[in-house]
Amino acid sequence: MFALPPLPYRYDALGPVISEETLRTHHGKHHAKYVENVNSLLAARPVRFETLEQVVAHASNTGDRKLFDNAGQAWNHAFFWSCMTPRESRPGEVLSAAIEAAFGDLSTLEARFVQEGAGHFGSGWVWLIARNGTLEVATTHDGDTALVHDGLPLLVCDVWEHAYYLDHKNDRAGFLSAWWERLVDWSFVERQYGASTGEGEAWRFASVDVAAVGA
């Protein structure tokens, strides 16, 4: 079965942008519940999957909304944790060139990312995606995930209220700006961009014990 992936940093490492209280609740309760739900839903199905990515694709293709929402959220959250670091980070030369080609400069990309995320109505996610040889900013709603749309996700921020409300109240734009300035792990984004051009492998959710699924 799938396991809740551990965070790559301490619960108190992302403050003050994301407090320990928020991160413990977000990871230990919200994310954990999505993973638990995926395992429960799969236990009642005869199909076996080797990866969570396969689960998300299968649920999307078959219109299994309940499984898709929970598997998508399990994947989105794990990807989100990997997009962040408490250490100072800046884009490398290759990624910077791609950003300049698509947006002009990093500041313009930041403004677009914050605008799209802040303007998304209701719950969802704001993404930086490599698609057709260029970079794009996009949003998905509720449990939808860029994983099932064209292109490769490079970066994501959670804009569900539980991701920021304890720390930033209803100032979603303020949260996104602070998150961008202090928490983005650009080395992770650069690796994802490399994978989009055929250099290296894209990030994947932790593997699953296939013998335990659908037994």
Secondary structure, DSSP 8 states (H G I E B T S, - for coil): -------SS-TTTTTTTS-HHHHHHIIIIIIHHHHHHHHHHHHTSS---SSHHHHHHHHHHHT-HHHHHHHHHHHHHHHHHHTB-SS-----HHHHHHHHHHHSSHHHHHHHHHHHHHHS-SSEEEEEEEETTEEEEEEEETT--GGGSSSEEEEEEE-SGGGTHHHHTT-HHHHHHHHHHHTB-HHHHHHHHHHHTTSS---------GGGTT-
